[in-house]
Amino acid sequence: MPDAAWSAGRSTAVARAAIELPGDPAEVFAFVADVSRHPLWSPKALRITDLPAGGELGVGATFVSRGVLPGDKDHRNDVVVVELDVPRLLVLESTDATGTYRNTFRVGPGPGGGTRLVRELELPRPGGLLGVTTPLFVRLVLVRDLRKGLRLLSRALRAAG
């Protein structure tokens, strides 16, 4: 699987990026699965609210993320944990007025030791001209943002030490 790629189907598009990180996969997974820390490594302003009591996530747990989009400085997504396989897989589905987006985080051993983290973002592919330009948007914007977020995650992990 390439470190950064896009693929497009009829109804969805997928952006993917990967990074090799120092440290134990279980520790990296715990950091990624702590969604209250996602603002530390988001490439754009992000707030997480309405977390379950105690902050523990399980399948079916919900929370709200608020980020910035062009023309919307307080964009709301309602998020649900749809898959959780500690310490390997976390899948979050977020829904807004445009549809449902799937964020998948896969954590495993890296080829040279350490940890390999793969993040995928699956998004609904709009119809019409916007749908035709979606692969370009995925390649030029989303993959870049995923890579940036993973670099920020690497820094946040080092800072958390």
C-alpha positions in Angstrom: 0.0 0.0 0.0 1.5 3.4 -0.9 2.2 5.9 1.8 -0.2 8.4 0.2 -2.8 7.6 -2.3 -6.3 8.2 -3.5 -8.8 5.9 -5.0 -12.3 6.6 -6.2 -15.3 4.5 -6.5 -18.7 5.4 -7.8 -20.1 6.8 -4.5 -17.0 7.4 -2.4 -13.4 8.7 -2.6 -10.6 7.6 -0.3 -7.5 9.5 0.8 -4.7 7.6 2.5 -1.4 8.4 4.2 1.0 6.5 6.4 3.9 7.2 8.7 6.5 5.3 10.6 6.7 6.3 14.2 9.0 5.4 17.1 7.5 3.6 20.0 5.3 0.6 20.7 2.2 0.1 18.6 0.0 -0.2 21.7 1.2 3.2 23.0 0.7 4.9 19.6 -2.8 3.3 19.4 -3.7 4.6 22.8 -2.7 8.1 21.8 -4.7 8.0 18.6 -7.7 6.4 20.3 -7.7 9.3 22.8 -9.9 11.5 20.6 -9.6 14.4 23.2 -5.9 14.6 21.9 -6.9 14.9 18.2 -6.8 18.7 18.3 -3.0 18.4 19.2 -2.3 16.9 15.8 -5.0 18.3 13.6 -3.7 20.3 10.7 -6.6 22.7 11.2 -8.4 24.1 14.2 -10.4 21.4 15.9 -12.4 21.0 19.1 -13.8 17.8 20.5 -16.9 18.0 22.8 -19.6 15.8 24.3 -17.2 12.9 25.0 -18.6 9.9 27.0 -18.2 10.2 30.7 -14.7 9.1 31.7 -13.5 9.6 28.1 -13.5 5.9 27.3 -14.5 5.0 23.8 -16.2 1.8 22.8 -18.2 0.8 19.7 -21.3 3.0 19.6 -19.8 5.8 21.7 -20.5 9.3 20.3 -19.0 12.7 20.5 -18.9 16.0 18.5 -16.0 17.5 16.5 -16.0 21.1 15.5 -13.6 22.3 12.9 -13.0 24.9 10.3 -14.1 24.7 6.7 -14.1 27.5 4.1 -17.1 29.7 5.0 -17.8 27.8 8.3 -15.6 28.5 11.3 -17.6 26.2 13.6 -18.3 23.2 11.4 -20.1 20.4 13.4 -19.7 16.7 12.8 -21.5 14.1 14.9 -19.1 11.3 15.4 -19.6 7.6 16.3 -17.1 4.9 16.9 -18.1 2.1 14.5 -15.1 -0.3 15.0 -12.6 -0.7 17.7 -10.0 -3.4 17.8 -7.4 -2.4 20.5 -4.5 -1.9 19.7 -4.9 -2.2 15.9 -8.0 -0.5 14.5 -10.1 2.5 15.2 -12.9 3.5 12.8 -14.9 6.7 13.3 -17.8 7.9 11.2 -18.7 11.5 11.2 -21.8 13.0 9.8 -22.7 16.5 8.7 -25.1 18.0 6.2 -23.1 16.7 3.2 -23.0 13.1 4.2 -21.0 10.5 6.2 -17.2 10.4 6.4 -15.2 7.4 7.6 -11.8 7.9 9.3 -9.9 4.7 9.7 -6.7 4.4 11.8 -4.7 1.1 11.4 -1.7 0.6 13.8 0.8 -2.1 13.6 4.5 -2.9 13.8 6.8 -0.9 11.5 9.1 -2.7 9.1 12.2 -1.5 10.9 10.8 -1.6 14.4 8.6 1.0 15.9 5.0 1.6 14.6 3.4 2.0 11.3 0.2 4.1 11.3 -2.1 4.2 8.3 -4.9 6.7 8.2 -7.7 6.6 5.6 -10.5 9.2 5.0 -13.4 7.9 3.0 -15.8 10.6 1.8 -19.0 10.7 -0.2 -18.4 11.6 -3.8 -20.7 14.3 -5.0 -22.4 14.2 -8.3 -22.0 16.6 -11.3 -18.9 18.7 -11.9 -17.9 18.6 -8.2 -17.8 14.8 -8.4 -15.6 15.0 -11.5 -13.1 17.1 -9.6 -13.1 15.1 -6.4 -10.1 12.9 -7.4 -8.0 16.0 -7.9 -9.2 17.5 -4.6 -8.4 14.2 -2.8 -4.9 14.1 -4.3 -4.0 17.8 -3.9 -5.7 18.7 -0.7 -6.8 15.7 1.4 -3.7 13.6 1.1 -1.6 16.6 1.9 -3.7 17.3 5.0 -3.5 13.7 6.1 0.3 13.7 5.7 0.6 17.0 7.7 -1.7 15.6 10.4 0.5 12.5 10.7 3.7 14.6 11.0 2.0 16.7 13.7 1.0 13.4 15.4 4.6 12.4 15.4 5.6 15.7 17.1 2.7 15.4 19.7 3.8 11.8 20.5 7.4 13.0 21.1 6.2 15.9 23.3 4.0 13.6 25.3 7.1 11.4 25.7 
